[in-house]
Every structure is written in structure tokens, then in C-alpha cells.
Amino acid sequence: MYPTNLTQAQWQFIKKTLNFDERKRKYDLIIIWNAISYIVKTGCQWRLLPSDFPKWQLVYYYYSKWANLEIFDLLLSKLREKVRLNRGQKAEASLGIMDSQSVRWGNNRSLNGFDGNKKVKGIKRHVVVDKNGFLLAVMVSVANMHDTKAALLLMKTLQYLLIPLQLILADGGYRGDIVEEIKIKFSYIIQTVIRNGKQHHESESTHQRWIIERTFSWFDNDRRLCRNYELLMESSENMVKLSAIKLLLNKI
């Protein structure tokens, strides 16, 4: 029994949301999910999974299968809607907050770059969250990709997930032609928040902008996300989604 194991209530929500069938298996899917949660939290290698879990090859098979079927996106969306409704909010977010986080490399075989601003060699996570700090979309790039270039790919991901945001708050790094380009291509309105007293409703907007910093600290609570141990960018994105799912499961 590990602290990362799902409760029966959490597992029933996952099972109902994803319509898992009841056919007989050697290992119940809740055990597979517990193994994946253990990896996200502890940061251990797949091959070093404790022996009381199924073989790592089987766990990785299900992880890859669910990732390819976009199961993590579906579950994240349903969990976010439930938690928002429990808080008396609308199921769909109308306000988004956008920023990036540079993460040091932990796998010398993966693609990486150097963020000269943060002095970090590794990758960069570009994310959009709602007003609660719950993940809406994530896109991972090399660390030397500028936020304005990554913003277009992030907006494409956001549009693919059919999230109807009316306004997205961003810091001064997203100023310039990119704001108008995003509005034309994706119909998303970007409002840059600059702490110089010139922004309209600056104090309220700035407070909302820093909600995303709390989200980054939530990510850092999971050892798998403290550094980038993934070989592929898609795997890095999936680990972020799993971390966000784990957080929301504790709030339902």
C-alpha cells in the first residue's frame, strides 16, 4: 500500500469516465494506474518499479496505449469540470492564464536547449491554466524556443481540445504581433499583464496572472517533473497531464 494509490471513490470515477470493461484480467487496471501514479510521484525509472507492481513492461504498455488514445486528455477534462462544478463555477473555463516553465534536463539523450534568460539547459513547458490553476493545455519544447513562437503551437493545442476561452492573461513576454496573430488565427484574445501601473485593472489581473506560478509549484511536488527525464516531448507532456490528474483526483 503506497500513499499514491487511488481510493475506491477515485477509481470508480476513472472507471466510469473511461468506460473500462469488466472482463477478467490477470491484473486489475487500478493496479496499473497505481503503478503509473507511483512513477509520477517518486520519479523512479520504469525498470525500477517495486516488485509488488506488475512487470514494468506491462505498466508501460498501458501507459503508452492510454496516451495514444488521448485518455489522459479526456480524464483531465472530466475531472476539471467536476471540481469546478463542486466549487460553484461553470464547467467550462472562460479565463485562461498562460506562461512557461524552464526545466533542467535529466536525460542526456533527449532534445534540449539552453534558456539564456533563466540559465537553464533542458526543456520548456508552455501551459494554459484556468483561474483555479488547473491545467487546460500543455506543450513542451526545447528551452531555447521563445515564448512567442511556442504560443502559436500552444493555441493550436488549446483549439484542438475545444476549450472556449474568452480571455487569456499572459506576461510581457507575449507582447507584440503575436497577440494579433493569435486573435486572427485562433480567435483567442491575449491580454498582457505588465506590472508598471499602465495596465487597466492591473492589480486584479496581476493577482490572477501569478496563479500559474502555484501550478508550477504543484508540478515540482512530483519528482518525475522536477527534471525532464523523458526522451520524447510527448512523454513530457503526458507526465504533466498525469500530475494534473493526480491533483484533481484529490479534490473530487
C-alpha positions in Angstrom: 0.0 0.0 0.0 1.5 3.3 -1.2 0.3 6.9 -0.5 0.0 7.3 -4.2 -2.6 4.5 -4.5 -6.1 5.5 -5.6 -9.0 5.3 -3.3 -12.1 3.3 -4.4 -14.0 6.5 -5.0 -11.3 7.9 -7.2 -11.0 4.7 -9.2 -14.8 4.5 -9.7 -14.7 8.0 -11.2 -11.9 7.0 -13.6 -13.6 3.7 -14.4 -17.0 5.3 -15.1 -15.5 8.2 -17.1 -13.3 6.0 -19.3 -15.9 3.1 -19.6 -13.4 0.4 -18.8 -14.8 -3.0 -19.5 -15.3 -5.6 -16.7 -13.5 -8.5 -18.5 -11.2 -10.7 -16.4 -7.6 -9.7 -16.3 -4.5 -11.0 -14.6 -4.0 -7.6 -13.1 -6.8 -5.2 -12.3 -6.4 -1.8 -14.1 -6.4 0.0 -10.8 -3.1 -1.6 -10.0 -1.7 -0.5 -13.4 -2.9 3.1 -12.6 -1.4 2.9 -9.1 2.0 2.0 -10.7 1.9 4.9 -13.1 1.0 7.3 -10.2 3.9 5.9 -8.3 6.3 6.7 -11.1 5.0 10.3 -11.4 5.3 10.9 -7.7 8.6 9.2 -7.0 10.4 9.8 -10.3 11.7 6.2 -10.4 12.7 4.6 -13.7 10.2 2.3 -15.3 12.6 -0.7 -14.9 12.8 0.1 -11.1 9.2 -0.3 -10.3 8.8 -2.2 -7.0 8.2 -5.9 -7.4 4.7 -5.7 -5.9 3.5 -3.9 -9.0 3.1 -5.8 -12.3 6.1 -6.0 -14.6 7.2 -2.6 -15.9 6.7 -3.7 -19.5 3.0 -4.3 -18.8 2.6 -1.0 -17.0 4.4 0.9 -19.8 2.2 -0.9 -22.4 -0.9 0.5 -20.8 0.6 3.9 -20.3 1.5 4.1 -24.0 -1.9 2.8 -25.1 -3.8 5.3 -23.0 -1.6 8.1 -24.1 -2.1 7.3 -27.8 -5.9 7.1 -27.3 -5.8 10.5 -25.6 -7.3 9.0 -22.5 -5.3 11.4 -20.3 -6.8 14.4 -22.1 -10.4 13.1 -21.6 -9.9 12.3 -18.0 -8.3 15.6 -17.2 -11.2 17.4 -18.9 -13.9 15.5 -16.9 -12.1 15.9 -13.6 -11.6 19.6 -14.1 -15.3 20.0 -14.9 -16.4 18.1 -11.8 -14.1 20.1 -9.5 -15.2 23.4 -11.0 -18.9 22.4 -10.6 -18.2 21.4 -7.0 -16.8 24.9 -6.4 -19.9 26.5 -7.8 -18.2 27.5 -11.1 -19.2 26.8 -14.7 -17.9 23.5 -16.1 -16.0 25.2 -18.9 -13.4 27.9 -18.2 -13.7 31.3 -19.9 -10.5 32.7 -18.5 -7.1 31.2 -19.1 -3.6 32.1 -17.8 -0.6 31.4 -20.0 3.1 31.1 -19.1 6.2 28.8 -19.5 8.5 27.0 -17.1 12.1 26.0 -17.9 13.1 22.6 -16.6 16.6 21.2 -16.3 17.4 18.1 -18.3 17.7 14.7 -16.6 18.1 12.6 -19.8 21.1 13.4 -22.0 19.6 11.6 -24.9 16.5 13.8 -25.1 16.3 17.0 -27.2 17.2 20.1 -25.1 18.2 23.7 -25.4 19.5 26.5 -23.3 17.3 29.2 -21.9 19.6 32.2 -21.7 17.1 34.2 -19.6 16.7 31.5 -16.9 20.1 30.0 -17.4 18.6 26.5 -17.7 19.6 23.7 -20.1 16.7 21.4 -20.8 13.1 21.9 -22.0 10.4 24.4 -21.5 6.8 23.7 -20.5 4.2 26.0 -22.1 0.9 25.8 -20.2 -2.5 27.4 -20.0 -4.5 27.0 -16.8 -7.9 28.2 -15.6 -8.5 30.7 -12.7 -8.0 27.9 -10.2 -4.6 26.9 -11.6 -6.0 23.7 -13.1 -4.3 22.6 -16.3 -6.1 23.3 -19.6 -3.4 22.6 -22.1 0.4 21.9 -22.2 3.0 21.9 -25.0 6.7 21.1 -24.4 9.6 22.5 -26.4 13.3 22.8 -26.2 14.3 25.5 -23.6 15.7 28.0 -26.2 12.3 28.3 -28.0 10.9 31.8 -27.4 7.5 32.1 -25.8 6.0 33.9 -28.7 6.9 31.1 -31.2 5.7 28.4 -28.8 2.4 30.4 -28.1 1.1 29.6 -31.6 1.6 25.8 -31.0 0.1 26.1 -27.6 -3.0 27.9 -29.0 -3.3 25.2 -31.6 -3.3 22.6 -28.8 -5.9 24.6 -26.9 -8.2 24.8 -30.0 -7.8 21.1 -30.7 -9.1 20.4 -27.2 -12.1 22.6 -27.9 -11.6 24.8 -24.9 -13.7 28.0 -25.5 -11.6 30.6 -23.6 -12.8 34.3 -23.9 -9.6 35.8 -22.5 -6.1 34.6 -21.8 -3.8 36.5 -19.4 -0.1 36.5 -20.2 3.1 38.3 -19.1 5.1 40.9 -21.0 7.0 38.2 -22.9 3.9 37.7 -25.2 3.7 41.3 -26.4 3.9 42.3 -30.0 2.5 41.0 -33.2 1.8 37.6 -31.7 -1.3 38.9 -29.9 -2.9 40.0 -33.1 -1.8 36.8 -35.0 -3.4 34.6 -32.3 -6.6 36.6 -32.5 -6.8 36.2 -36.2 -5.8 32.5 -36.4 -7.5 31.1 -33.3 -9.9 33.8 -32.1 -8.3 33.9 -28.7 -7.8 37.3 -27.0 -4.5 37.7 -25.2 -4.2 40.4 -22.5 -0.6 41.1 -21.4 -0.2 42.0 -17.8 2.7 44.3 -17.1 3.5 45.4 -13.5 4.2 49.1 -14.3 0.8 50.7 -13.4 -0.2 51.2 -17.0 -2.4 48.1 -17.4 -6.1 48.5 -16.9 -7.3 46.7 -13.7 -3.6 45.9 -13.3 -3.7 44.8 -9.6 -6.5 42.3 -10.2 -5.0 40.9 -13.4 -1.6 40.6 -11.9 -3.0 38.6 -9.0 -4.7 36.2 -11.4 -1.6 36.0 -13.5 0.5 34.6 -10.6 -1.9 31.7 -10.1 0.0 29.9 -12.7 3.2 30.1 -10.6 1.3 28.0 -8.0 0.6 25.4 -10.7 4.3 25.2 -11.5 5.0 24.6 -7.8 2.4 21.8 -7.8 4.3 20.2 -10.7 7.5 20.4 -8.8 6.0 18.3 -5.9 6.2 15.3 -8.3 9.8 14.1 -8.7 9.2 13.0 -12.2 8.6 16.6 -13.2 11.4 18.2 -11.2 13.7 17.5 -14.1 13.0 16.2 -17.6 13.7 12.5 -17.6 11.6 11.8 -20.8 13.2 11.0 -24.1 10.2 12.4 -26.2 8.4 15.7 -25.8 5.1 13.9 -26.0 6.1 11.8 -22.9 7.0 15.0 -21.1 3.5 16.4 -21.9 1.9 13.2 -20.7 3.7 13.3 -17.3 2.4 16.9 -16.8 -1.1 15.7 -17.6 -0.8 12.8 -15.2 0.4 15.1 -12.4 -2.6 17.4 -13.0 -4.9 14.4 -13.0 -3.4 13.2 -9.7 -4.0 16.7 -8.2 -7.6 16.8 -9.3 -8.4 13.3 -8.1 -7.6 14.5 -4.6 -10.1 17.3 -5.0 -13.2 15.4 -6.1 
